[in-house]
Structures are given as C-alpha cells and as structure tokens.
Amino acid sequence: MRISVLGAGSWGTTVAALVSRRHEAVVWAREPALAQEISHRHHNPVYLPGFSLPERLRATGDAGLAAARAQVLIVGVPSHAFREVLESVRGRVEPWIPIVSLAKGLEHGSLLRMTEVIGQVLPGHPVAALTGPNLAKEILAGQAAATVVATPDQVVAKLLQEIFQHGLLRVYTNDDVIGCELGGALKNVIAIAAGMAQGLGVGDNTRAAVITRGLAELTQLGVAMGGRAATFAGLTGLGDLMATCVSPQSRNRHVGEQLGRGRELDDVLAGMVQVAEGVRAAPAAVELGDRYGLPMPICRTISQVLSGEITVHDAYRGLRHTPAGHEAGPW
C-alpha cells in the first residue's frame, strides 16, 4: 500500500520507518533539509540522532504531494498544528481513505480530540488513533512494545493492525476511541507531576501516589466523557501513563523534573526540540473537569504551576494536604 506520514518528528519518523519495511511509504518534513537527510542519508539527525532509517523510506517537503499519493494517511504533527496541516492538504486527499492520528493532545480552545478534528476538516473518512506506551527510540531499536489502534470501524481496525504490526511490536485494537485518546492526551499532565516529584526529590512513595491518583482523575473524567473505565486500566491508560511518568525519554516528565529543580518553564521549553503536550493539556484537563463537575486536583495544581500561580513547592505541599476521602480505585 501507499502510506504517507505527515510529520517527521521522532514518532512520525519511527512509524514511517516501520511501515516502509512492507509498504511504499513517504514522510513529510516541514523542513526541506530534513527531508533530504531522510531520503538520501537515511537518518533523522534532528529527532532521532544515531539511528539508521530504511533506505526505501522517502521524505518530501511537499505535504500536498504526500497526501495526494496516500492510500492510508497518518498524521504525526503536534496537536497545536494538527488542524492547520490537515487544512493545508484538504483538497489533495483521496475520498474515503483511512486517516490515523499519532498526536496525543487536545485542540486548544475547542478541546476536541484529534480524531474529532479530522472529522471536522476531512468528513467522510474512516478515522483512527494509534496510541499507547510508545517511546519512539525503543521501538525503532526493535525492542518489544505494544500499541493500540483505536477506531469504531472493525474493518479499518484489522487493516491498520496488519499495516503497523512489525517484529516485536504487538498491535491491539480498541473501539473505545474516546477513552484511548483521552488517556494518551491527559497522562502527559500526570507525567509533569511525576517529573516534578523527581526534581524535588520527594521520594518514590510520593511519585507512586501521584501517578495512581492521577490515573483515578483521568479515569473519572474519561468515563464522564463517554469512555470506558476498563480502557484506562489498559495500554492506552495505565500503560502509557507508566511509560511517560518513569522514562527518562519522556518529554513531559523532563519538563516536570526541570521545574522541580527550579528552572523556569520558558527556559525549559526553549531548550527542547520536541513538544511537551502536557503543558497545553493541563489547562484543558481543568476546563473539561469543570465542564463535568469534577475537581481534578492534580491536573488543576499542575496547571497552576505552569501558569505561574503557584510554585512547585507549593504544589506538593497542597497535594499533601488534599483530603484523602475513600480510595475506591480509579473507577
């Protein structure tokens, strides 16, 4: 099949590399020089330094060209650029081809999930999200991992499962798109909280408590929005949350850790090549919590830290003093 990936970040490039081993794949890079590096030198020095890419993988600086040739279109740009990129290729996408989101975020302002954005910009296309505990460098290195194709269309789910299955990467399907996308987007906020704990040196017990109660917050919100509680106990919930909270490769954990060490948010973000989606997701989580009458204490506290209302030290003092109530599990 002809598969195109819009976005040559670490995960977009990794997915393009995986599918290129059995299909004709092209990845769109916003920077033409990066497209040249991928096509001719077979590496991505900006986002995946030190890794070799398949020689048959091609890259282009023309998003419209990439979209026009696709029989499956994969969108791997950050949430803040998602709608803009889709709109730029709207007239070039063949009717009815599946469109897959790799982004783990919510649209600023509308609070839409990425598959909902696809539905607005490119109506009539089958939509799916590829999500789970997917650290790009480990998967590109061939280490065992698992991911989830979330879509209500079981025919499309089977097709995408076969496309993405490669080596030690196990691909599961799930029709709870709401739960899968919310787990992927909102776990980034809890990862910032876990990183703050690491930076402050408050201890593993504290981190475990924050991660666990964070999962409870995400589950409560997800169920209120129409997701299934069981989804948040699986790969796209607990699994993704664990990987993002504990891995040194996690961008959101890195942001939290640096804040815990006393650095300013703007300085931390300025030194990063890739986007930490949790920074934008934190106020979105609070707004959604308010919409559904949920307190969201951890997400609310992290949002206040990121906006400068309180310090990291204030945040952890506040979390310690939050009334415990009855611990009934994440659902």
Contacts in CASP RR format, 6 or more apart in sequence:
PFRMAT RR
TARGET T0000
AUTHOR 0000-0000-0000
METHOD contacts of the structure
MODEL  1
MRISVLGAGSWGTTVAALVSRRHEAVVWAREPALAQEISHRHHNPVYLPG
FSLPERLRATGDAGLAAARAQVLIVGVPSHAFREVLESVRGRVEPWIPIV
SLAKGLEHGSLLRMTEVIGQVLPGHPVAALTGPNLAKEILAGQAAATVVA
TPDQVVAKLLQEIFQHGLLRVYTNDDVIGCELGGALKNVIAIAAGMAQGL
GVGDNTRAAVITRGLAELTQLGVAMGGRAATFAGLTGLGDLMATCVSPQS
RNRHVGEQLGRGRELDDVLAGMVQVAEGVRAAPAAVELGDRYGLPMPICR
TISQVLSGEITVHDAYRGLRHTPAGHEAGPW
1 23 0 8 1.000
1 24 0 8 1.000
1 71 0 8 1.000
1 72 0 8 1.000
1 163 0 8 1.000
2 23 0 8 1.000
2 24 0 8 1.000
2 25 0 8 1.000
2 26 0 8 1.000
2 69 0 8 1.000
2 70 0 8 1.000
2 71 0 8 1.000
2 72 0 8 1.000
3 16 0 8 1.000
3 19 0 8 1.000
3 20 0 8 1.000
3 23 0 8 1.000
3 24 0 8 1.000
3 25 0 8 1.000
3 26 0 8 1.000
3 70 0 8 1.000
3 71 0 8 1.000
3 72 0 8 1.000
3 73 0 8 1.000
3 74 0 8 1.000
3 163 0 8 1.000
4 25 0 8 1.000
4 26 0 8 1.000
4 27 0 8 1.000
4 28 0 8 1.000
4 66 0 8 1.000
4 67 0 8 1.000
4 69 0 8 1.000
4 70 0 8 1.000
4 72 0 8 1.000
4 73 0 8 1.000
4 74 0 8 1.000
5 12 0 8 1.000
5 13 0 8 1.000
5 15 0 8 1.000
5 16 0 8 1.000
5 19 0 8 1.000
5 25 0 8 1.000
5 26 0 8 1.000
5 27 0 8 1.000
5 28 0 8 1.000
5 66 0 8 1.000
5 74 0 8 1.000
5 75 0 8 1.000
5 76 0 8 1.000
6 27 0 8 1.000
6 28 0 8 1.000
6 63 0 8 1.000
6 66 0 8 1.000
6 67 0 8 1.000
6 73 0 8 1.000
6 74 0 8 1.000
6 75 0 8 1.000
6 76 0 8 1.000
6 77 0 8 1.000
6 85 0 8 1.000
6 89 0 8 1.000
7 13 0 8 1.000
7 27 0 8 1.000
7 28 0 8 1.000
7 29 0 8 1.000
7 30 0 8 1.000
7 75 0 8 1.000
7 76 0 8 1.000
7 77 0 8 1.000
7 85 0 8 1.000
8 16 0 8 1.000
8 27 0 8 1.000
8 28 0 8 1.000
8 29 0 8 1.000
8 30 0 8 1.000
8 34 0 8 1.000
8 35 0 8 1.000
8 38 0 8 1.000
8 44 0 8 1.000
8 47 0 8 1.000
8 59 0 8 1.000
9 44 0 8 1.000
9 46 0 8 1.000
9 47 0 8 1.000
9 48 0 8 1.000
9 76 0 8 1.000
9 274 0 8 1.000
10 44 0 8 1.000
10 47 0 8 1.000
10 48 0 8 1.000
10 136 0 8 1.000
10 137 0 8 1.000
10 274 0 8 1.000
11 76 0 8 1.000
11 102 0 8 1.000
11 134 0 8 1.000
11 136 0 8 1.000
12 27 0 8 1.000
12 74 0 8 1.000
12 76 0 8 1.000
12 102 0 8 1.000
12 136 0 8 1.000
13 27 0 8 1.000
13 38 0 8 1.000
13 44 0 8 1.000
13 47 0 8 1.000
13 48 0 8 1.000
13 53 0 8 1.000
13 136 0 8 1.000
14 48 0 8 1.000
14 136 0 8 1.000
14 137 0 8 1.000
14 139 0 8 1.000
14 140 0 8 1.000
15 74 0 8 1.000
15 76 0 8 1.000
15 102 0 8 1.000
15 130 0 8 1.000
15 164 0 8 1.000
16 25 0 8 1.000
16 26 0 8 1.000
16 27 0 8 1.000
16 57 0 8 1.000
16 74 0 8 1.000
17 25 0 8 1.000
17 53 0 8 1.000
17 54 0 8 1.000
17 57 0 8 1.000
17 140 0 8 1.000
18 139 0 8 1.000
18 140 0 8 1.000
18 164 0 8 1.000
18 166 0 8 1.000
18 169 0 8 1.000
19 25 0 8 1.000
19 74 0 8 1.000
19 163 0 8 1.000
19 164 0 8 1.000
19 166 0 8 1.000
20 54 0 8 1.000
20 56 0 8 1.000
20 57 0 8 1.000
21 54 0 8 1.000
21 56 0 8 1.000
21 166 0 8 1.000
22 163 0 8 1.000
22 166 0 8 1.000
23 163 0 8 1.000
24 56 0 8 1.000
25 56 0 8 1.000
25 57 0 8 1.000
25 58 0 8 1.000
26 57 0 8 1.000
26 58 0 8 1.000
26 59 0 8 1.000
26 60 0 8 1.000
26 66 0 8 1.000
26 69 0 8 1.000
27 35 0 8 1.000
27 38 0 8 1.000
27 57 0 8 1.000
27 58 0 8 1.000
27 59 0 8 1.000
27 60 0 8 1.000
27 66 0 8 1.000
28 35 0 8 1.000
28 59 0 8 1.000
28 60 0 8 1.000
28 61 0 8 1.000
28 62 0 8 1.000
28 63 0 8 1.000
28 64 0 8 1.000
28 66 0 8 1.000
29 35 0 8 1.000
29 38 0 8 1.000
29 59 0 8 1.000
29 60 0 8 1.000
29 61 0 8 1.000
30 61 0 8 1.000
31 46 0 8 1.000
31 61 0 8 1.000
32 61 0 8 1.000
34 44 0 8 1.000
34 46 0 8 1.000
34 59 0 8 1.000
35 59 0 8 1.000
35 60 0 8 1.000
35 61 0 8 1.000
36 59 0 8 1.000
37 43 0 8 1.000
37 44 0 8 1.000
37 45 0 8 1.000
37 59 0 8 1.000
38 44 0 8 1.000
38 53 0 8 1.000
38 57 0 8 1.000
38 58 0 8 1.000
38 59 0 8 1.000
39 57 0 8 1.000
39 58 0 8 1.000
39 59 0 8 1.000
39 60 0 8 1.000
42 52 0 8 1.000
42 53 0 8 1.000
42 54 0 8 1.000
42 55 0 8 1.000
42 57 0 8 1.000
43 49 0 8 1.000
43 50 0 8 1.000
43 51 0 8 1.000
43 52 0 8 1.000
43 53 0 8 1.000
44 51 0 8 1.000
44 53 0 8 1.000
46 273 0 8 1.000
47 273 0 8 1.000
47 274 0 8 1.000
48 136 0 8 1.000
48 137 0 8 1.000
48 140 0 8 1.000
51 137 0 8 1.000
51 140 0 8 1.000
51 141 0 8 1.000
60 66 0 8 1.000
63 85 0 8 1.000
63 88 0 8 1.000
63 89 0 8 1.000
64 88 0 8 1.000
64 89 0 8 1.000
64 92 0 8 1.000
65 92 0 8 1.000
66 89 0 8 1.000
67 73 0 8 1.000
67 89 0 8 1.000
67 92 0 8 1.000
67 93 0 8 1.000
68 89 0 8 1.000
68 92 0 8 1.000
68 93 0 8 1.000
68 94 0 8 1.000
70 93 0 8 1.000
70 94 0 8 1.000
70 97 0 8 1.000
71 94 0 8 1.000
71 97 0 8 1.000
72 97 0 8 1.000
72 98 0 8 1.000
72 99 0 8 1.000
72 100 0 8 1.000
72 159 0 8 1.000
72 160 0 8 1.000
72 163 0 8 1.000
73 93 0 8 1.000
73 97 0 8 1.000
73 98 0 8 1.000
73 99 0 8 1.000
73 100 0 8 1.000
74 99 0 8 1.000
74 100 0 8 1.000
74 102 0 8 1.000
74 130 0 8 1.000
75 82 0 8 1.000
75 85 0 8 1.000
75 86 0 8 1.000
75 99 0 8 1.000
75 100 0 8 1.000
75 101 0 8 1.000
75 102 0 8 1.000
75 103 0 8 1.000
75 114 0 8 1.000
75 118 0 8 1.000
76 101 0 8 1.000
76 102 0 8 1.000
76 103 0 8 1.000
77 85 0 8 1.000
77 103 0 8 1.000
78 103 0 8 1.000
78 105 0 8 1.000
78 275 0 8 1.000
78 277 0 8 1.000
79 103 0 8 1.000
79 104 0 8 1.000
79 105 0 8 1.000
79 106 0 8 1.000
79 107 0 8 1.000
79 108 0 8 1.000
79 114 0 8 1.000
79 185 0 8 1.000
79 277 0 8 1.000
79 280 0 8 1.000
80 107 0 8 1.000
80 108 0 8 1.000
80 275 0 8 1.000
80 280 0 8 1.000
82 101 0 8 1.000
82 103 0 8 1.000
82 107 0 8 1.000
82 114 0 8 1.000
82 117 0 8 1.000
83 107 0 8 1.000
83 117 0 8 1.000
83 120 0 8 1.000
83 121 0 8 1.000
86 117 0 8 1.000
86 118 0 8 1.000
86 121 0 8 1.000
86 122 0 8 1.000
87 121 0 8 1.000
90 121 0 8 1.000
90 122 0 8 1.000
93 99 0 8 1.000
93 122 0 8 1.000
93 125 0 8 1.000
95 124 0 8 1.000
95 125 0 8 1.000
96 124 0 8 1.000
96 125 0 8 1.000
96 126 0 8 1.000
97 125 0 8 1.000
97 126 0 8 1.000
98 125 0 8 1.000
98 126 0 8 1.000
98 127 0 8 1.000
98 128 0 8 1.000
98 156 0 8 1.000
98 159 0 8 1.000
98 160 0 8 1.000
99 118 0 8 1.000
99 122 0 8 1.000
99 125 0 8 1.000
99 126 0 8 1.000
99 127 0 8 1.000
99 128 0 8 1.000
100 127 0 8 1.000
100 128 0 8 1.000
100 129 0 8 1.000
100 130 0 8 1.000
100 149 0 8 1.000
100 160 0 8 1.000
101 114 0 8 1.000
101 115 0 8 1.000
101 118 0 8 1.000
101 127 0 8 1.000
101 128 0 8 1.000
101 129 0 8 1.000
101 130 0 8 1.000
101 181 0 8 1.000
102 129 0 8 1.000
102 130 0 8 1.000
102 131 0 8 1.000
103 114 0 8 1.000
103 277 0 8 1.000
104 131 0 8 1.000
104 181 0 8 1.000
104 184 0 8 1.000
104 185 0 8 1.000
104 187 0 8 1.000
104 188 0 8 1.000
104 240 0 8 1.000
104 277 0 8 1.000
105 113 0 8 1.000
105 114 0 8 1.000
105 181 0 8 1.000
105 184 0 8 1.000
105 185 0 8 1.000
105 188 0 8 1.000
105 277 0 8 1.000
105 278 0 8 1.000
105 280 0 8 1.000
105 281 0 8 1.000
105 284 0 8 1.000
106 112 0 8 1.000
106 113 0 8 1.000
106 185 0 8 1.000
106 280 0 8 1.000
106 281 0 8 1.000
106 284 0 8 1.000
107 113 0 8 1.000
107 114 0 8 1.000
107 116 0 8 1.000
107 117 0 8 1.000
108 280 0 8 1.000
108 284 0 8 1.000
109 284 0 8 1.000
110 117 0 8 1.000
111 284 0 8 1.000
111 287 0 8 1.000
111 288 0 8 1.000
112 120 0 8 1.000
113 129 0 8 1.000
113 177 0 8 1.000
113 178 0 8 1.000
113 181 0 8 1.000
113 182 0 8 1.000
113 185 0 8 1.000
114 129 0 8 1.000
114 181 0 8 1.000
115 127 0 8 1.000
115 128 0 8 1.000
115 129 0 8 1.000
115 177 0 8 1.000
115 181 0 8 1.000
118 125 0 8 1.000
118 127 0 8 1.000
119 125 0 8 1.000
119 127 0 8 1.000
126 151 0 8 1.000
126 153 0 8 1.000
126 156 0 8 1.000
127 151 0 8 1.000
127 177 0 8 1.000
128 149 0 8 1.000
128 150 0 8 1.000
128 151 0 8 1.000
128 153 0 8 1.000
128 156 0 8 1.000
128 157 0 8 1.000
128 160 0 8 1.000
128 177 0 8 1.000
129 149 0 8 1.000
129 150 0 8 1.000
129 151 0 8 1.000
129 177 0 8 1.000
129 180 0 8 1.000
129 181 0 8 1.000
130 147 0 8 1.000
130 148 0 8 1.000
130 149 0 8 1.000
130 150 0 8 1.000
130 160 0 8 1.000
130 164 0 8 1.000
131 147 0 8 1.000
131 148 0 8 1.000
131 150 0 8 1.000
131 180 0 8 1.000
131 181 0 8 1.000
131 183 0 8 1.000
131 184 0 8 1.000
131 236 0 8 1.000
131 240 0 8 1.000
132 146 0 8 1.000
132 147 0 8 1.000
132 148 0 8 1.000
132 180 0 8 1.000
132 184 0 8 1.000
132 235 0 8 1.000
132 236 0 8 1.000
132 237 0 8 1.000
132 239 0 8 1.000
132 240 0 8 1.000
132 243 0 8 1.000
133 145 0 8 1.000
133 146 0 8 1.000
133 147 0 8 1.000
133 235 0 8 1.000
133 239 0 8 1.000
133 240 0 8 1.000
133 242 0 8 1.000
133 243 0 8 1.000
133 244 0 8 1.000
134 145 0 8 1.000
134 147 0 8 1.000
134 240 0 8 1.000
134 243 0 8 1.000
135 145 0 8 1.000
135 243 0 8 1.000
135 247 0 8 1.000
135 249 0 8 1.000
135 250 0 8 1.000
137 249 0 8 1.000
138 145 0 8 1.000
138 249 0 8 1.000
139 145 0 8 1.000
139 169 0 8 1.000
142 167 0 8 1.000
142 168 0 8 1.000
142 169 0 8 1.000
143 168 0 8 1.000
144 168 0 8 1.000
144 169 0 8 1.000
144 170 0 8 1.000
145 168 0 8 1.000
145 169 0 8 1.000
145 170 0 8 1.000
146 169 0 8 1.000
146 170 0 8 1.000
146 171 0 8 1.000
146 172 0 8 1.000
146 235 0 8 1.000
147 164 0 8 1.000
147 169 0 8 1.000
147 170 0 8 1.000
147 171 0 8 1.000
147 172 0 8 1.000
147 235 0 8 1.000
148 171 0 8 1.000
148 172 0 8 1.000
148 173 0 8 1.000
148 174 0 8 1.000
148 180 0 8 1.000
148 235 0 8 1.000
148 236 0 8 1.000
149 157 0 8 1.000
149 160 0 8 1.000
149 161 0 8 1.000
149 164 0 8 1.000
149 171 0 8 1.000
149 172 0 8 1.000
149 173 0 8 1.000
149 174 0 8 1.000
150 173 0 8 1.000
150 174 0 8 1.000
150 175 0 8 1.000
150 176 0 8 1.000
150 177 0 8 1.000
150 179 0 8 1.000
150 180 0 8 1.000
150 181 0 8 1.000
150 236 0 8 1.000
151 157 0 8 1.000
151 160 0 8 1.000
151 173 0 8 1.000
151 175 0 8 1.000
151 177 0 8 1.000
152 175 0 8 1.000
152 177 0 8 1.000
154 173 0 8 1.000
154 175 0 8 1.000
157 173 0 8 1.000
157 175 0 8 1.000
158 173 0 8 1.000
160 171 0 8 1.000
161 171 0 8 1.000
161 172 0 8 1.000
161 173 0 8 1.000
164 171 0 8 1.000
165 171 0 8 1.000
172 235 0 8 1.000
174 180 0 8 1.000
174 231 0 8 1.000
174 236 0 8 1.000
176 227 0 8 1.000
176 228 0 8 1.000
176 231 0 8 1.000
178 222 0 8 1.000
178 225 0 8 1.000
178 226 0 8 1.000
178 227 0 8 1.000
179 222 0 8 1.000
179 225 0 8 1.000
179 226 0 8 1.000
179 227 0 8 1.000
179 228 0 8 1.000
179 231 0 8 1.000
179 232 0 8 1.000
179 236 0 8 1.000
180 231 0 8 1.000
180 236 0 8 1.000
182 218 0 8 1.000
182 221 0 8 1.000
182 222 0 8 1.000
182 225 0 8 1.000
182 227 0 8 1.000
183 218 0 8 1.000
183 222 0 8 1.000
183 231 0 8 1.000
183 232 0 8 1.000
183 236 0 8 1.000
183 237 0 8 1.000
183 240 0 8 1.000
183 241 0 8 1.000
184 236 0 8 1.000
184 237 0 8 1.000
184 240 0 8 1.000
185 277 0 8 1.000
185 281 0 8 1.000
185 284 0 8 1.000
186 218 0 8 1.000
186 221 0 8 1.000
186 281 0 8 1.000
186 285 0 8 1.000
186 299 0 8 1.000
187 218 0 8 1.000
187 237 0 8 1.000
187 240 0 8 1.000
187 241 0 8 1.000
187 244 0 8 1.000
187 245 0 8 1.000
188 244 0 8 1.000
188 252 0 8 1.000
188 276 0 8 1.000
188 277 0 8 1.000
188 278 0 8 1.000
188 281 0 8 1.000
189 252 0 8 1.000
189 278 0 8 1.000
189 281 0 8 1.000
189 282 0 8 1.000
189 285 0 8 1.000
189 298 0 8 1.000
189 299 0 8 1.000
189 302 0 8 1.000
189 303 0 8 1.000
190 210 0 8 1.000
190 211 0 8 1.000
190 214 0 8 1.000
190 215 0 8 1.000
190 217 0 8 1.000
190 218 0 8 1.000
190 241 0 8 1.000
190 244 0 8 1.000
190 245 0 8 1.000
190 298 0 8 1.000
190 299 0 8 1.000
191 241 0 8 1.000
191 244 0 8 1.000
191 245 0 8 1.000
191 250 0 8 1.000
191 252 0 8 1.000
191 253 0 8 1.000
191 256 0 8 1.000
191 278 0 8 1.000
192 252 0 8 1.000
192 253 0 8 1.000
192 255 0 8 1.000
192 256 0 8 1.000
192 259 0 8 1.000
192 276 0 8 1.000
192 278 0 8 1.000
192 279 0 8 1.000
192 282 0 8 1.000
192 302 0 8 1.000
192 306 0 8 1.000
193 210 0 8 1.000
193 214 0 8 1.000
193 256 0 8 1.000
193 298 0 8 1.000
193 301 0 8 1.000
193 302 0 8 1.000
193 315 0 8 1.000
194 207 0 8 1.000
194 210 0 8 1.000
194 211 0 8 1.000
194 245 0 8 1.000
194 246 0 8 1.000
194 253 0 8 1.000
194 256 0 8 1.000
195 207 0 8 1.000
195 245 0 8 1.000
195 253 0 8 1.000
195 254 0 8 1.000
195 255 0 8 1.000
195 256 0 8 1.000
195 257 0 8 1.000
195 259 0 8 1.000
195 260 0 8 1.000
196 256 0 8 1.000
196 257 0 8 1.000
196 259 0 8 1.000
196 260 0 8 1.000
196 302 0 8 1.000
196 305 0 8 1.000
196 312 0 8 1.000
196 315 0 8 1.000
196 316 0 8 1.000
197 203 0 8 1.000
197 206 0 8 1.000
197 207 0 8 1.000
197 210 0 8 1.000
197 316 0 8 1.000
198 207 0 8 1.000
198 253 0 8 1.000
198 256 0 8 1.000
198 257 0 8 1.000
198 260 0 8 1.000
199 256 0 8 1.000
199 257 0 8 1.000
199 258 0 8 1.000
199 259 0 8 1.000
199 260 0 8 1.000
199 261 0 8 1.000
200 260 0 8 1.000
200 312 0 8 1.000
200 313 0 8 1.000
200 316 0 8 1.000
202 316 0 8 1.000
206 316 0 8 1.000
207 245 0 8 1.000
210 298 0 8 1.000
210 319 0 8 1.000
211 241 0 8 1.000
211 242 0 8 1.000
211 245 0 8 1.000
212 330 0 8 1.000
213 298 0 8 1.000
214 241 0 8 1.000
214 298 0 8 1.000
214 299 0 8 1.000
215 232 0 8 1.000
215 237 0 8 1.000
215 238 0 8 1.000
215 241 0 8 1.000
215 330 0 8 1.000
216 329 0 8 1.000
216 330 0 8 1.000
216 331 0 8 1.000
217 285 0 8 1.000
217 294 0 8 1.000
217 296 0 8 1.000
217 297 0 8 1.000
217 298 0 8 1.000
217 299 0 8 1.000
218 232 0 8 1.000
218 237 0 8 1.000
218 241 0 8 1.000
218 330 0 8 1.000
219 229 0 8 1.000
219 232 0 8 1.000
219 233 0 8 1.000
219 330 0 8 1.000
219 331 0 8 1.000
220 294 0 8 1.000
220 330 0 8 1.000
220 331 0 8 1.000
221 285 0 8 1.000
221 288 0 8 1.000
221 289 0 8 1.000
221 292 0 8 1.000
221 294 0 8 1.000
221 296 0 8 1.000
222 232 0 8 1.000
223 229 0 8 1.000
223 331 0 8 1.000
224 289 0 8 1.000
224 292 0 8 1.000
224 293 0 8 1.000
224 294 0 8 1.000
225 288 0 8 1.000
225 292 0 8 1.000
229 330 0 8 1.000
229 331 0 8 1.000
231 237 0 8 1.000
232 238 0 8 1.000
232 330 0 8 1.000
232 331 0 8 1.000
233 330 0 8 1.000
233 331 0 8 1.000
243 250 0 8 1.000
244 250 0 8 1.000
244 252 0 8 1.000
244 253 0 8 1.000
245 253 0 8 1.000
246 253 0 8 1.000
247 253 0 8 1.000
248 254 0 8 1.000
251 272 0 8 1.000
251 274 0 8 1.000
251 275 0 8 1.000
251 276 0 8 1.000
251 277 0 8 1.000
252 276 0 8 1.000
252 277 0 8 1.000
252 278 0 8 1.000
252 279 0 8 1.000
254 268 0 8 1.000
254 272 0 8 1.000
254 276 0 8 1.000
255 265 0 8 1.000
255 268 0 8 1.000
255 269 0 8 1.000
255 272 0 8 1.000
255 276 0 8 1.000
255 278 0 8 1.000
255 279 0 8 1.000
256 268 0 8 1.000
258 268 0 8 1.000
259 265 0 8 1.000
259 268 0 8 1.000
259 305 0 8 1.000
259 312 0 8 1.000
260 312 0 8 1.000
262 312 0 8 1.000
265 279 0 8 1.000
265 306 0 8 1.000
265 308 0 8 1.000
269 276 0 8 1.000
269 279 0 8 1.000
279 306 0 8 1.000
282 299 0 8 1.000
282 302 0 8 1.000
282 303 0 8 1.000
282 306 0 8 1.000
283 303 0 8 1.000
283 306 0 8 1.000
283 307 0 8 1.000
285 296 0 8 1.000
285 299 0 8 1.000
285 303 0 8 1.000
286 296 0 8 1.000
286 299 0 8 1.000
286 300 0 8 1.000
286 303 0 8 1.000
289 295 0 8 1.000
289 296 0 8 1.000
289 299 0 8 1.000
297 319 0 8 1.000
297 322 0 8 1.000
298 319 0 8 1.000
301 310 0 8 1.000
301 315 0 8 1.000
301 318 0 8 1.000
301 319 0 8 1.000
302 315 0 8 1.000
304 310 0 8 1.000
304 315 0 8 1.000
305 311 0 8 1.000
305 312 0 8 1.000
305 314 0 8 1.000
305 315 0 8 1.000
END
